[in-house]
Amino acid sequence: MDTAERPTPIALRDALRFWLKLGFISFGGPAGQIAIMHRELVEQRRWISERRFLHALNYCMLLPGPEAQQLATYIGWLMHRSWGGVAAGALFVLPSLFILIALSWVYVVFGQVPVVAGLFYGIKPAVAAIVVQAVWRIGGKTLRNPAKVPVLWSIAAISFVAIAFLKLPFPWVVLGAALTGWLGAKVAPAQFQGIGGPAHAQSTGGPALIDDDTPTPEHARFRPARLAAVLAVGAVLWLAPMGALVAWQGWQATLTQMGWFFTKAAMLTFGGAYAVLPYVYQGAVEQFQWLTGPQMIDGLALGETTPGPLIMVVAFVGFLGGWSQQVLGPEARFLGAALAAVVVTWFTFLPSFLFILAGGPLVESTHGKLHFTAPLTAITAAVVGVIASLALFFIAHIALRTGTSVAFHSRIDVAALALGGLAALALLRYKLGVIPVIAGCALAGLALRMAGWG
């Protein structure tokens, strides 16, 4: 393509082919997914300019929910109105949903086979290392110099203690952080200055279809009537399936409670999937007992090794919950589990679409204003402490061998801890990718199990 010419308008069907492709290649977590979209959309196809791409990304980083999926939704919406945004966001998720349903079935049916058990024995320490890396990465961006931002460090430390030791509910931690940020913007605004955005990549040197000077499309401008219409449609899309579940199985039924629980979880995903995982753990493992703690770690490993947003681990949680609770009866365990995965995915991602389609213009009007960004900065600081508590939980689960009654010091799983340490070194020091680290640990775990360890 001649870089001096502006690309021709893209038909919706051509855009859909790209969004479907993206759904199958979006590995590497949000950072990797955003990098793929930047390379494809800004550098190669020039559908959107560098500045407009980063502007859209900044919107998504201010919202709860998976920012990479929301970014795809936003760009699809900007290019092809609401249906374009819905299609882009849905195709970002659907391949991962079908893959995870298949892998979850393999897990529940063949998970105790020695080969599969050995692979997961090695994967668990890798997942613990990945969570430690998340603490390091998000903490490095958020907390910065402790001498300059002691308030943010204090928020992170208090959040860690509140979740790890006091067992306070995650929503209360988020609310406390938000109130602290709101007050802090008035009392100590320098402590809550916004986190720096991503570095600008090299300019592509040619005009983009949606360029810096391209006017905001008519459909993307704020209008109260349009906002009301989108919210009304969103309310129907939430109320209709929830009402159907209540009428079919009752409010206390597993599927209904999954829909309600993951609606609440979707509102709390500031800071990415790792931020909401402690809340999901509290509900799915401790409160409802849809799955066990070790199974939660296995689900996170599957989520890390499949395309799509990491929050898709909720599909694994839904599948195992539907399987264990036999939501459609013992004769239809797979169908019930698959239905539970679909229900969980629907209620988790519906708010993300509404945040973009309804709230995009509103977020744009408040972007960069400290009274709006300070609570989000405080929440992100709390997220560092919350993820640190999750890392502690994972490390504790891999540190001790199960199924033995010997003394405590003899139960310490040295091999698992060593694998976790090597995985952390590979991720933090040598910057290896998540997939190679998980694959290497999985093979090491298989070798250790075949040798009789664990």
Summary of the structure (lengths in Angstrom):
residues: 454
radius of gyration: 22.3
end to end distance: 56.3
largest distance: 72.7
contacts: 1604
relative contact order: 0.17
helix: 75%
strand: 1%
